[in-house]
Amino acid sequence: MTNYFHRHLFFCTNDRGADAERPSCNQCGSAALRDYAKARVKQMGISGPGKVRVNKAGCLDRCEEGPVCVVYPEGVWYTYIDEEDIDEIIDSHIKNGKPVERLKLS
């Protein structure tokens, strides 16, 4: 059996608010960067069944390391700062299967 999607990229977009005791990914712009990633994979023609899916997720419970996203089926976790980091994750890992070591979380 093959996976419905070749790769699945989940972005934590949880938002606890600015006054919360713990950080949350959306306070670091994760929703906007998820939207950017989704548009980029569509533009590249690599989205859809048998290809790639970009999704938002609720809290992935790695708040202090955020913002975070995770790529399945490999289960590789990333942190990122900006569109350039997202481009690198998409170009290297999502498109070519090579994880981006400098952005990986252990």
MMTF fields as JSON, N, C-alpha, C and O atoms, coordinates in Angstrom:
{
  "mmtfVersion": "1.0.0",
  "mmtfProducer": "UNKNOWN",
  "numBonds": 423,
  "numAtoms": 424,
  "numGroups": 106,
  "numChains": 1,
  "numModels": 1,
  "chainsPerModel": [1],
  "groupsPerChain": [106],
  "chainIdList": ["A"],
  "bondAtomList": [4, 2, 8, 6, 12, 10, 16, 14, 20, 18, 24, 22, 28, 26, 32, 30, 36, 34, 40, 38, 44, 42, 48, 46, 52, 50, 56, 54, 60, 58, 64, 62, 68, 66, 72, 70, 76, 74, 80, 78, 84, 82, 88, 86, 92, 90, 96, 94, 100, 98, 104, 102, 108, 106, 112, 110, 116, 114, 120, 118, 124, 122, 128, 126, 132, 130, 136, 134, 140, 138, 144, 142, 148, 146, 152, 150, 156, 154, 160, 158, 164, 162, 168, 166, 172, 170, 176, 174, 180, 178, 184, 182, 188, 186, 192, 190, 196, 194, 200, 198, 204, 202, 208, 206, 212, 210, 216, 214, 220, 218, 224, 222, 228, 226, 232, 230, 236, 234, 240, 238, 244, 242, 248, 246, 252, 250, 256, 254, 260, 258, 264, 262, 268, 266, 272, 270, 276, 274, 280, 278, 284, 282, 288, 286, 292, 290, 296, 294, 300, 298, 304, 302, 308, 306, 312, 310, 316, 314, 320, 318, 324, 322, 328, 326, 332, 330, 336, 334, 340, 338, 344, 342, 348, 346, 352, 350, 356, 354, 360, 358, 364, 362, 368, 366, 372, 370, 376, 374, 380, 378, 384, 382, 388, 386, 392, 390, 396, 394, 400, 398, 404, 402, 408, 406, 412, 410, 416, 414, 420, 418],
  "bondOrderList": [1, 1, 1, 1, 1, 1, 1, 1, 1, 1, 1, 1, 1, 1, 1, 1, 1, 1, 1, 1, 1, 1, 1, 1, 1, 1, 1, 1, 1, 1, 1, 1, 1, 1, 1, 1, 1, 1, 1, 1, 1, 1, 1, 1, 1, 1, 1, 1, 1, 1, 1, 1, 1, 1, 1, 1, 1, 1, 1, 1, 1, 1, 1, 1, 1, 1, 1, 1, 1, 1, 1, 1, 1, 1, 1, 1, 1, 1, 1, 1, 1, 1, 1, 1, 1, 1, 1, 1, 1, 1, 1, 1, 1, 1, 1, 1, 1, 1, 1, 1, 1, 1, 1, 1, 1],
  "groupList": [{"groupName": "MET", "atomNameList": ["N", "CA", "C", "O"], "elementList": ["N", "C", "C", "O"], "formalChargeList": [0, 0, 0, 0], "bondAtomList": [1, 0, 2, 1, 3, 2], "bondOrderList": [1, 1, 2], "singleLetterCode": "M", "chemCompType": "L-PEPTIDE LINKING"}, {"groupName": "THR", "atomNameList": ["N", "CA", "C", "O"], "elementList": ["N", "C", "C", "O"], "formalChargeList": [0, 0, 0, 0], "bondAtomList": [1, 0, 2, 1, 3, 2], "bondOrderList": [1, 1, 2], "singleLetterCode": "T", "chemCompType": "L-PEPTIDE LINKING"}, {"groupName": "ASN", "atomNameList": ["N", "CA", "C", "O"], "elementList": ["N", "C", "C", "O"], "formalChargeList": [0, 0, 0, 0], "bondAtomList": [1, 0, 2, 1, 3, 2], "bondOrderList": [1, 1, 2], "singleLetterCode": "N", "chemCompType": "L-PEPTIDE LINKING"}, {"groupName": "TYR", "atomNameList": ["N", "CA", "C", "O"], "elementList": ["N", "C", "C", "O"], "formalChargeList": [0, 0, 0, 0], "bondAtomList": [1, 0, 2, 1, 3, 2], "bondOrderList": [1, 1, 2], "singleLetterCode": "Y", "chemCompType": "L-PEPTIDE LINKING"}, {"groupName": "PHE", "atomNameList": ["N", "CA", "C", "O"], "elementList": ["N", "C", "C", "O"], "formalChargeList": [0, 0, 0, 0], "bondAtomList": [1, 0, 2, 1, 3, 2], "bondOrderList": [1, 1, 2], "singleLetterCode": "F", "chemCompType": "L-PEPTIDE LINKING"}, {"groupName": "HIS", "atomNameList": ["N", "CA", "C", "O"], "elementList": ["N", "C", "C", "O"], "formalChargeList": [0, 0, 0, 0], "bondAtomList": [1, 0, 2, 1, 3, 2], "bondOrderList": [1, 1, 2], "singleLetterCode": "H", "chemCompType": "L-PEPTIDE LINKING"}, {"groupName": "ARG", "atomNameList": ["N", "CA", "C", "O"], "elementList": ["N", "C", "C", "O"], "formalChargeList": [0, 0, 0, 0], "bondAtomList": [1, 0, 2, 1, 3, 2], "bondOrderList": [1, 1, 2], "singleLetterCode": "R", "chemCompType": "L-PEPTIDE LINKING"}, {"groupName": "LEU", "atomNameList": ["N", "CA", "C", "O"], "elementList": ["N", "C", "C", "O"], "formalChargeList": [0, 0, 0, 0], "bondAtomList": [1, 0, 2, 1, 3, 2], "bondOrderList": [1, 1, 2], "singleLetterCode": "L", "chemCompType": "L-PEPTIDE LINKING"}, {"groupName": "CYS", "atomNameList": ["N", "CA", "C", "O"], "elementList": ["N", "C", "C", "O"], "formalChargeList": [0, 0, 0, 0], "bondAtomList": [1, 0, 2, 1, 3, 2], "bondOrderList": [1, 1, 2], "singleLetterCode": "C", "chemCompType": "L-PEPTIDE LINKING"}, {"groupName": "ASP", "atomNameList": ["N", "CA", "C", "O"], "elementList": ["N", "C", "C", "O"], "formalChargeList": [0, 0, 0, 0], "bondAtomList": [1, 0, 2, 1, 3, 2], "bondOrderList": [1, 1, 2], "singleLetterCode": "D", "chemCompType": "L-PEPTIDE LINKING"}, {"groupName": "GLY", "atomNameList": ["N", "CA", "C", "O"], "elementList": ["N", "C", "C", "O"], "formalChargeList": [0, 0, 0, 0], "bondAtomList": [1, 0, 2, 1, 3, 2], "bondOrderList": [1, 1, 2], "singleLetterCode": "G", "chemCompType": "PEPTIDE LINKING"}, {"groupName": "ALA", "atomNameList": ["N", "CA", "C", "O"], "elementList": ["N", "C", "C", "O"], "formalChargeList": [0, 0, 0, 0], "bondAtomList": [1, 0, 2, 1, 3, 2], "bondOrderList": [1, 1, 2], "singleLetterCode": "A", "chemCompType": "L-PEPTIDE LINKING"}, {"groupName": "GLU", "atomNameList": ["N", "CA", "C", "O"], "elementList": ["N", "C", "C", "O"], "formalChargeList": [0, 0, 0, 0], "bondAtomList": [1, 0, 2, 1, 3, 2], "bondOrderList": [1, 1, 2], "singleLetterCode": "E", "chemCompType": "L-PEPTIDE LINKING"}, {"groupName": "PRO", "atomNameList": ["N", "CA", "C", "O"], "elementList": ["N", "C", "C", "O"], "formalChargeList": [0, 0, 0, 0], "bondAtomList": [1, 0, 2, 1, 3, 2], "bondOrderList": [1, 1, 2], "singleLetterCode": "P", "chemCompType": "L-PEPTIDE LINKING"}, {"groupName": "SER", "atomNameList": ["N", "CA", "C", "O"], "elementList": ["N", "C", "C", "O"], "formalChargeList": [0, 0, 0, 0], "bondAtomList": [1, 0, 2, 1, 3, 2], "bondOrderList": [1, 1, 2], "singleLetterCode": "S", "chemCompType": "L-PEPTIDE LINKING"}, {"groupName": "GLN", "atomNameList": ["N", "CA", "C", "O"], "elementList": ["N", "C", "C", "O"], "formalChargeList": [0, 0, 0, 0], "bondAtomList": [1, 0, 2, 1, 3, 2], "bondOrderList": [1, 1, 2], "singleLetterCode": "Q", "chemCompType": "L-PEPTIDE LINKING"}, {"groupName": "LYS", "atomNameList": ["N", "CA", "C", "O"], "elementList": ["N", "C", "C", "O"], "formalChargeList": [0, 0, 0, 0], "bondAtomList": [1, 0, 2, 1, 3, 2], "bondOrderList": [1, 1, 2], "singleLetterCode": "K", "chemCompType": "L-PEPTIDE LINKING"}, {"groupName": "VAL", "atomNameList": ["N", "CA", "C", "O"], "elementList": ["N", "C", "C", "O"], "formalChargeList": [0, 0, 0, 0], "bondAtomList": [1, 0, 2, 1, 3, 2], "bondOrderList": [1, 1, 2], "singleLetterCode": "V", "chemCompType": "L-PEPTIDE LINKING"}, {"groupName": "ILE", "atomNameList": ["N", "CA", "C", "O"], "elementList": ["N", "C", "C", "O"], "formalChargeList": [0, 0, 0, 0], "bondAtomList": [1, 0, 2, 1, 3, 2], "bondOrderList": [1, 1, 2], "singleLetterCode": "I", "chemCompType": "L-PEPTIDE LINKING"}, {"groupName": "TRP", "atomNameList": ["N", "CA", "C", "O"], "elementList": ["N", "C", "C", "O"], "formalChargeList": [0, 0, 0, 0], "bondAtomList": [1, 0, 2, 1, 3, 2], "bondOrderList": [1, 1, 2], "singleLetterCode": "W", "chemCompType": "L-PEPTIDE LINKING"}],
  "groupTypeList": [0, 1, 2, 3, 4, 5, 6, 5, 7, 4, 4, 8, 1, 2, 9, 6, 10, 11, 9, 11, 12, 6, 13, 14, 8, 2, 15, 8, 10, 14, 11, 11, 7, 6, 9, 3, 11, 16, 11, 6, 17, 16, 15, 0, 10, 18, 14, 10, 13, 10, 16, 17, 6, 17, 2, 16, 11, 10, 8, 7, 9, 6, 8, 12, 12, 10, 13, 17, 8, 17, 17, 3, 13, 12, 10, 17, 19, 3, 1, 3, 18, 9, 12, 12, 9, 18, 9, 12, 18, 18, 9, 14, 5, 18, 16, 2, 10, 16, 13, 17, 12, 6, 7, 16, 7, 14],
  "groupIdList": [1, 2, 3, 4, 5, 6, 7, 8, 9, 10, 11, 12, 13, 14, 15, 16, 17, 18, 19, 20, 21, 22, 23, 24, 25, 26, 27, 28, 29, 30, 31, 32, 33, 34, 35, 36, 37, 38, 39, 40, 41, 42, 43, 44, 45, 46, 47, 48, 49, 50, 51, 52, 53, 54, 55, 56, 57, 58, 59, 60, 61, 62, 63, 64, 65, 66, 67, 68, 69, 70, 71, 72, 73, 74, 75, 76, 77, 78, 79, 80, 81, 82, 83, 84, 85, 86, 87, 88, 89, 90, 91, 92, 93, 94, 95, 96, 97, 98, 99, 100, 101, 102, 103, 104, 105, 106],
  "secStructList": [7, 7, 7, 1, 1, 1, 3, 3, 3, 3, 3, 3, 7, 7, 7, 7, 7, 6, 6, 7, 1, 1, 7, 7, 4, 4, 4, 4, 6, 2, 2, 2, 2, 2, 2, 2, 2, 2, 2, 2, 2, 2, 2, 6, 6, 7, 5, 1, 6, 6, 1, 3, 3, 3, 3, 3, 3, 1, 7, 7, 1, 7, 4, 4, 4, 7, 1, 3, 3, 3, 3, 3, 6, 6, 6, 3, 3, 3, 3, 7, 7, 1, 2, 2, 2, 2, 2, 2, 0, 0, 0, 0, 0, 0, 6, 6, 1, 7, 7, 7, 4, 4, 4, 3, 3, 7],
  "xCoordList": [0.838, 0.0, 0.884, 1.85, 0.564, 1.311, 0.565, -0.651, 1.311, 0.701, -0.104, 0.263, -1.194, -2.013, -1.199, -1.317, -0.366, 0.569, 1.983, 2.279, 2.84, 4.242, 4.912, 5.654, 4.639, 5.117, 4.01, 3.213, 3.988, 2.986, 3.749, 4.546, 3.515, 4.205, 3.189, 2.284, 3.354, 2.459, 3.148, 4.26, 2.48, 2.956, 2.12, 0.895, 2.767, 2.037, 1.623, 2.455, 0.323, -0.18, -0.906, -1.728, -0.587, -1.218, -0.876, 0.245, -1.852, -1.667, -2.254, -3.473, -1.398, -1.84, -2.083, -2.66, -1.652, -1.768, -0.459, 0.382, -0.313, 0.944, 1.281, 2.456, 0.28, 0.521, 0.632, 0.685, 0.669, 0.716, 2.054, 3.075, 2.023, 3.239, 4.212, 5.427, 3.69, 4.537, 4.443, 3.415, 5.508, 5.429, 4.496, 4.131, 4.116, 3.337, 3.785, 4.185, 3.708, 4.281, 3.683, 4.4, 2.373, 1.788, 2.24, 2.173, 2.695, 3.266, 4.571, 5.068, 5.118, 6.337, 6.024, 6.936, 4.75, 4.377, 4.179, 4.266, 3.914, 3.813, 2.661, 2.805, 1.532, 0.395, 0.729, 0.401, 1.374, 1.754, 2.786, 2.726, 3.73, 4.742, 4.164, 4.637, 3.175, 2.466, 1.742, 1.786, 1.081, 0.414, 1.422, 1.141, 2.576, 3.639, 4.071, 4.201, 4.291, 4.708, 3.653, 3.979, 2.405, 1.308, 1.269, 1.135, 1.382, 1.385, 2.606, 2.516, 3.732, 4.966, 4.888, 5.274, 4.4, 4.328, 3.296, 3.468, 2.234, 1.272, 1.926, 1.772, 2.648, 3.33, 4.342, 4.521, 4.994, 5.997, 5.357, 6.048, 4.037, 3.353, 3.588, 3.481, 3.914, 4.192, 3.157, 3.41, 2.002, 0.965, -0.139, -0.366, -0.815, -1.95, -1.712, -0.62, -2.716, -2.611, -1.401, -1.131, -0.685, 0.511, 1.733, 2.835, 1.53, 2.629, 2.783, 3.118, 2.541, 2.792, 1.531, 0.749, 1.347, 0.259, 0.869, 1.675, 0.481, 0.895, -0.329, -1.354, -0.236, -1.351, -0.975, 0.195, -1.989, -1.797, -2.13, -2.89, -1.558, -1.818, -2.01, -1.562, -2.677, -2.739, -1.398, -0.4, -1.362, -0.109, 0.572, -0.032, 1.836, 2.648, 3.55, 4.374, 3.394, 4.038, 5.566, 6.247, 6.082, 7.518, 7.662, 8.495, 6.843, 6.644, 7.925, 8.124, 8.779, 10.001, 11.026, 12.031, 10.791, 11.708, 11.161, 11.776, 10.026, 9.282, 9.76, 10.636, 9.159, 8.073, 8.572, 9.739, 7.659, 8.042, 7.112, 5.954, 7.681, 6.905, 7.508, 8.639, 6.749, 7.218, 6.853, 5.766, 7.78, 7.593, 7.398, 8.227, 6.283, 6.016, 6.005, 5.627, 6.404, 6.461, 7.771, 7.889, 8.76, 10.055, 10.034, 10.845, 9.117, 9.068, 10.211, 10.724, 10.615, 11.693, 11.087, 10.217, 11.571, 11.092, 12.045, 13.265, 11.443, 12.217, 11.751, 10.604, 12.681, 12.357, 12.761, 13.557, 12.232, 12.477, 12.235, 11.61, 12.736, 12.595, 11.819, 10.984, 12.101, 11.587, 11.322, 11.468, 10.936, 10.623, 11.837, 11.68, 13.029, 14.229, 14.405, 14.799, 14.113, 14.179, 13.126, 13.405, 11.933, 10.856, 11.249, 11.037, 11.817, 12.279, 13.297, 13.246, 14.21, 15.243, 14.632, 15.028, 13.674, 12.991, 12.254, 12.333, 11.549, 10.794, 11.737, 11.546, 12.743, 13.638, 14.466, 14.611, 15.004, 15.899, 15.136, 15.339, 14.264, 13.606, 12.339, 12.204, 11.422, 10.126, 10.286, 9.718, 11.041, 11.189, 12.222, 11.997, 13.365, 14.481, 14.8, 15.72, 14.053, 14.239, 15.467, 15.836, 16.11, 17.321, 17.021, 16.854, 16.949, 16.649, 17.664, 18.826, 17.192, 18.006, 18.582, 17.903, 19.815, 20.433, 20.446, 20.209, 20.716, 20.858, 19.538, 19.553, 18.405, 17.107, 16.439, 15.396, 17.03, 16.423, 16.443, 17.387, 15.378, 15.289, 15.529, 15.126, 16.179, 16.398, 15.326, 15.349],
  "yCoordList": [-1.187, 0.0, 1.253, 1.333, 2.19, 3.441, 4.504, 4.432, 5.479, 6.584, 7.453, 7.618, 8.003, 8.895, 10.111, 10.57, 10.632, 11.703, 11.158, 10.41, 11.527, 11.11, 11.708, 11.028, 12.991, 13.662, 14.567, 15.117, 14.701, 15.523, 16.468, 16.018, 17.76, 18.777, 19.467, 20.155, 19.272, 19.863, 21.033, 20.896, 22.178, 23.371, 23.584, 23.663, 23.677, 24.078, 25.529, 26.393, 25.791, 27.169, 27.562, 28.478, 26.857, 27.144, 28.569, 29.042, 29.231, 30.594, 30.713, 30.691, 30.838, 30.989, 32.449, 32.737, 33.359, 34.782, 35.316, 34.57, 36.61, 37.265, 37.165, 37.217, 37.022, 37.011, 35.613, 35.47, 34.587, 33.209, 32.91, 33.525, 31.951, 31.544, 30.815, 30.947, 30.054, 29.325, 30.007, 30.597, 29.927, 30.478, 29.638, 28.524, 30.167, 29.393, 29.778, 30.914, 28.808, 28.975, 30.128, 30.825, 30.341, 31.4, 32.789, 33.739, 32.919, 34.195, 34.483, 35.61, 33.46, 33.6, 33.616, 33.518, 33.737, 33.849, 32.54, 32.504, 31.464, 30.157, 30.045, 29.375, 30.674, 30.565, 31.195, 30.637, 32.344, 33.009, 32.189, 32.104, 31.587, 30.777, 29.458, 28.919, 28.937, 27.756, 28.116, 27.352, 29.265, 29.714, 29.882, 29.528, 30.416, 30.576, 29.209, 29.038, 28.24, 26.898, 26.247, 25.629, 26.38, 25.784, 26.377, 25.642, 27.686, 28.345, 27.932, 27.747, 27.79, 27.44, 26.035, 25.837, 25.047, 23.685, 23.617, 22.848, 24.406, 24.466, 25.072, 24.55, 26.162, 26.836, 25.894, 25.931, 25.059, 24.127, 22.91, 22.13, 22.746, 21.616, 20.298, 19.23, 20.376, 19.142, 18.881, 18.088, 19.534, 19.325, 18.424, 18.344, 17.753, 16.927, 15.456, 15.067, 14.641, 13.203, 12.593, 12.885, 11.742, 11.116, 12.018, 11.603, 13.263, 14.227, 14.756, 13.998, 16.045, 16.701, 17.39, 17.927, 17.365, 18.093, 18.937, 18.446, 20.216, 21.128, 21.406, 21.846, 21.154, 21.328, 22.153, 22.253, 22.741, 23.354, 22.313, 21.377, 22.486, 21.594, 22.446, 23.591, 21.877, 22.499, 22.321, 22.03, 22.487, 22.404, 21.049, 19.992, 21.113, 19.908, 19.681, 18.766, 20.515, 20.381, 20.447, 19.758, 21.274, 21.582, 23.104, 23.689, 23.711, 25.157, 25.959, 26.992, 25.489, 26.232, 26.137, 26.848, 25.282, 25.123, 25.761, 25.654, 26.415, 26.862, 28.132, 28.826, 28.422, 27.668, 26.331, 26.186, 25.368, 24.037, 23.538, 23.941, 22.632, 21.864, 20.47, 20.262, 19.52, 18.137, 17.563, 17.809, 16.791, 16.16, 14.664, 13.993, 14.148, 12.712, 12.214, 12.97, 10.968, 9.873, 9.772, 8.917, 10.617, 10.491, 10.861, 10.353, 11.738, 12.182, 13.121, 13.094, 13.957, 14.92, 16.241, 16.811, 16.712, 17.953, 19.093, 18.934, 20.259, 21.455, 22.651, 22.734, 23.56, 24.915, 25.81, 25.399, 27.011, 27.902, 29.324, 29.57, 30.265, 31.683, 32.444, 33.293, 32.133, 32.984, 32.182, 30.96, 32.876, 32.224, 31.5, 30.466, 32.021, 31.36, 29.981, 29.032, 29.866, 28.561, 27.612, 26.435, 28.121, 27.3, 26.852, 25.694, 27.756, 27.393, 26.254, 25.317, 26.343, 25.307, 23.958, 22.923, 23.967, 22.722, 22.132, 20.929, 22.97, 22.483, 21.976, 20.879, 22.764, 22.393, 21.156, 20.262, 21.103, 20.006, 18.758, 17.677, 18.898, 17.721, 17.326, 16.182, 18.251, 17.918, 17.475, 16.461, 18.216, 17.907, 16.816, 15.941, 16.859, 15.975, 14.917, 14.121, 14.895, 13.847, 13.973, 13.021, 15.138, 15.344, 16.301, 17.498, 15.802, 16.674, 17.814, 17.686, 18.92, 20.116, 20.054, 20.386, 19.634, 19.387, 20.619, 20.5, 21.79, 22.986, 23.414, 24.155, 22.968, 23.357, 22.24, 22.457, 21.043, 19.895, 20.05, 20.586, 19.567, 19.433, 17.971, 17.084, 17.715, 16.313, 15.829, 14.672],
  "zCoordList": [0.0, 0.0, 0.0, 0.759, -0.82, -0.859, -0.068, 0.114, 0.39, 1.122, 0.168, -0.996, 0.662, -0.155, -0.594, -1.73, 0.326, 0.007, 0.142, 1.074, -0.773, -0.711, 0.525, 1.234, 0.771, 1.984, 2.507, 1.747, 3.812, 4.497, 5.42, 6.244, 5.291, 6.085, 6.993, 6.522, 8.297, 9.289, 9.986, 10.495, 10.003, 10.7, 11.946, 11.863, 13.102, 14.307, 14.124, 13.849, 14.28, 14.195, 15.483, 15.492, 16.564, 17.85, 18.304, 18.116, 18.898, 19.391, 20.779, 20.948, 21.768, 23.156, 23.525, 24.573, 22.678, 22.99, 23.539, 24.04, 23.433, 23.8, 25.283, 25.646, 26.147, 27.596, 28.188, 29.409, 27.357, 27.854, 28.524, 28.216, 29.446, 30.153, 29.238, 29.39, 28.296, 27.345, 25.982, 25.652, 25.192, 23.831, 22.973, 23.35, 21.834, 20.875, 19.47, 19.213, 18.574, 17.236, 16.454, 15.737, 16.582, 15.771, 16.221, 15.441, 17.454, 17.89, 17.136, 17.153, 16.479, 15.66, 14.17, 13.349, 13.808, 12.404, 11.667, 10.44, 12.392, 11.742, 10.752, 9.729, 11.018, 10.093, 8.741, 7.694, 8.766, 7.513, 6.748, 5.522, 7.463, 6.787, 6.297, 5.296, 6.961, 6.453, 5.157, 4.193, 5.124, 3.903, 2.763, 1.618, 3.083, 2.097, 1.551, 0.339, 2.441, 2.026, 1.146, 0.133, 1.525, 0.749, -0.659, -1.637, -0.765, -2.077, -2.892, -4.106, -2.231, -2.948, -3.529, -4.681, -2.769, -3.32, -4.446, -5.392, -4.358, -5.467, -6.703, -7.807, -6.523, -7.625, -8.293, -9.51, -7.493, -8.016, -8.687, -9.342, -8.525, -9.128, -8.422, -9.026, -7.115, -6.365, -5.27, -4.363, -5.343, -4.328, -4.871, -6.078, -3.948, -4.328, -4.063, -3.65, -4.296, -4.051, -4.767, -5.933, -4.037, -4.567, -4.526, -4.886, -4.082, -4.044, -2.621, -1.711, -2.425, -1.139, -0.644, -1.429, 0.663, 1.322, 2.432, 3.222, 2.488, 3.561, 4.408, 3.889, 5.712, 6.631, 7.844, 8.216, 8.451, 9.762, 10.812, 10.563, 11.97, 13.094, 14.332, 14.393, 15.307, 16.614, 17.297, 16.637, 18.573, 19.321, 19.102, 19.283, 18.709, 18.544, 19.752, 19.754, 20.78, 22.086, 22.049, 22.808, 21.168, 21.172, 21.212, 20.52, 22.027, 22.057, 22.259, 21.62, 23.136, 23.436, 22.311, 22.335, 21.338, 20.207, 18.937, 17.877, 19.033, 17.877, 17.248, 17.763, 16.111, 15.504, 14.947, 14.584, 14.891, 14.434, 13.338, 13.229, 12.523, 11.566, 11.534, 11.974, 11.011, 10.944, 9.583, 9.061, 9.015, 7.713, 7.915, 8.53, 7.383, 7.391, 5.956, 5.06, 5.7, 6.655, 7.431, 8.31, 7.135, 7.801, 9.277, 10.051, 9.679, 11.068, 11.415, 12.534, 10.455, 10.682, 11.143, 10.485, 12.29, 12.896, 12.553, 12.554, 12.256, 11.922, 12.746, 13.185, 12.933, 13.327, 12.161, 11.316, 12.103, 10.976, 11.42, 12.452, 10.629, 10.964, 9.893, 10.207, 8.621, 7.55, 6.275, 6.26, 5.216, 3.943, 3.361, 2.713, 3.579, 3.072, 3.705, 3.027, 5.014, 5.668, 5.096, 4.867, 4.868, 4.286, 2.882, 2.52, 2.089, 0.749, 0.816, 0.019, 1.765, 1.892, 2.276, 1.741, 3.196, 3.582, 2.379, 2.127, 1.647, 0.48, -0.613, -1.136, -0.955, -2.054, -1.722, -2.555, -0.521, -0.167, 0.282, -0.272, 1.275, 1.856, 1.113, 0.679, 0.967, 0.374, -1.083, -1.49, -1.85, -3.276, -3.538, -4.374, -2.823, -3.15, -2.095, -2.284, -0.983, 0.01, 0.886, 1.573, 0.872, 1.665, 2.819, 2.585, 4.071, 5.213, 5.338, 4.951, 5.887, 6.085, 7.503, 8.475, 7.601, 8.91, 9.808, 11.01, 9.257, 10.099, 10.739, 11.721, 10.211, 10.772, 11.564, 12.18, 11.553, 12.234, 13.737, 14.317, 14.356, 15.809, 16.147, 15.395, 17.268, 17.64, 18.59, 19.009]
}
